[in-house]
Every structure is written in structure tokens, then in C-alpha cells.
Amino acid sequence: MPSPYKFVDPRIKPYSAQLQECSERHKFELESKSTTKKENGYDVHEFYFIVNGIAYTQYMAISSTLKEAKNKAAGFIISSGVLEQFTG
């Protein structure tokens, strides 16, 4: 099994990029789902990840930009401990 992925500060590399690298190293399937809604005339983006077919909607992030929502959702997944079952 590959060595555990070391996550770094998101100011150095965005959490979404780190999560993608981790999935490639540890060979788990990583998908995502996003929706955009209008609220008070503004776009509101909801984003969450699907890991090996399991949708982790409890770690959904909401933001005015899709990029920020994606990075927040990745941070939630990383800090939750969910990945330990896939990375050993």
C-alpha cells in the first residue's frame, strides 16, 4: 500500500487538488456533485464529493463561487477522517 498522503496547508495547495492527488495515489474513486441556485439575485453554489460511490452530502459546502465551495467541501472531507478507510 502506498505511504499515506500528507495534506498541506490549503494556502500552499488547494484542498481540492490535494484530494484529487490522494485519490490517485490510493486508487479510490472520486466524483463530485454541484448545483447552482439563484438566491436574492446571486448565484449560490453547493458542492459535495462522492467517494467510491458514497455521497458525503453531510460535508456539503456552500459558497458564492464554485471554486471556493469545492475547496471547502474537500477540506470538510479531509478533516472528517472519512478518507482513512480508503488510505489505510
C-alpha positions as CSV (number, residue, x, y, z in Angstrom):
1,M,0.0,0.0,0.0
2,P,1.4,3.5,-0.8
3,S,2.5,5.7,2.0
4,P,-0.2,7.9,3.5
5,Y,-0.8,11.2,1.7
6,K,0.4,14.2,3.6
7,F,-2.1,17.0,3.3
8,V,-0.6,20.5,3.5
9,D,-1.9,23.9,4.3
10,P,-4.5,25.0,1.7
11,R,-2.7,28.2,1.2
12,I,0.2,26.2,-0.4
13,K,-2.1,23.9,-2.5
14,P,-5.9,23.9,-2.6
15,Y,-7.6,21.1,-0.7
16,S,-9.4,20.0,-3.9
17,A,-6.1,19.5,-5.7
18,Q,-4.7,17.6,-2.7
19,L,-7.8,15.4,-2.5
20,Q,-7.5,14.5,-6.2
21,E,-3.8,13.6,-5.7
22,C,-4.7,11.4,-2.7
23,S,-7.4,9.6,-4.7
24,E,-4.9,8.9,-7.5
25,R,-2.3,7.6,-5.1
26,H,-4.6,5.4,-3.1
27,K,-6.8,4.3,-6.0
28,F,-10.2,5.3,-4.7
29,E,-12.9,6.7,-7.0
30,L,-13.5,10.4,-6.5
31,E,-16.5,12.2,-8.1
32,S,-18.3,15.3,-7.2
33,K,-21.7,16.9,-7.5
34,S,-22.5,20.6,-7.6
35,T,-25.7,22.7,-8.0
36,T,-26.1,26.4,-8.6
37,K,-29.2,28.2,-7.4
38,K,-30.2,31.9,-7.5
39,E,-30.9,33.5,-4.1
40,N,-31.7,37.1,-3.9
41,G,-30.3,37.6,-7.4
42,Y,-26.9,36.0,-6.6
43,D,-25.5,32.6,-7.6
44,V,-25.2,30.2,-4.7
45,H,-23.1,27.0,-5.3
46,E,-23.5,23.8,-3.4
47,F,-20.7,21.2,-3.7
48,Y,-20.0,17.8,-2.2
49,F,-17.8,14.8,-3.0
50,I,-18.7,11.2,-3.8
51,V,-16.0,8.7,-2.7
52,N,-16.2,5.1,-4.0
53,G,-19.9,5.7,-4.8
54,I,-20.8,7.0,-1.4
55,A,-22.2,10.6,-1.5
56,Y,-21.0,12.6,1.5
57,T,-23.7,15.2,1.5
58,Q,-23.1,15.9,5.2
59,Y,-19.9,17.6,4.1
60,M,-21.5,19.8,1.5
61,A,-20.1,23.3,1.1
62,I,-22.0,26.4,0.0
63,S,-20.3,29.5,-1.4
64,S,-20.8,32.3,-3.9
65,T,-18.1,30.8,-6.1
66,L,-17.9,27.2,-7.3
67,K,-14.1,27.1,-6.7
68,E,-14.5,28.1,-3.1
69,A,-17.3,25.6,-2.5
70,K,-15.2,22.8,-4.0
71,N,-12.2,23.7,-1.8
72,K,-14.4,23.9,1.3
73,A,-16.0,20.6,0.6
74,A,-12.6,19.0,0.1
75,G,-11.4,20.4,3.4
76,F,-14.5,19.0,5.2
77,I,-13.8,15.5,3.7
78,I,-10.1,15.7,4.6
79,S,-10.7,16.8,8.2
80,S,-13.6,14.4,8.8
81,G,-11.4,11.3,8.9
82,V,-13.6,9.6,6.2
83,L,-10.5,9.0,4.0
84,E,-8.8,6.8,6.5
85,Q,-10.9,3.8,5.3
86,F,-9.5,4.3,1.8
87,T,-5.9,5.2,2.6
88,G,-5.1,2.7,5.3
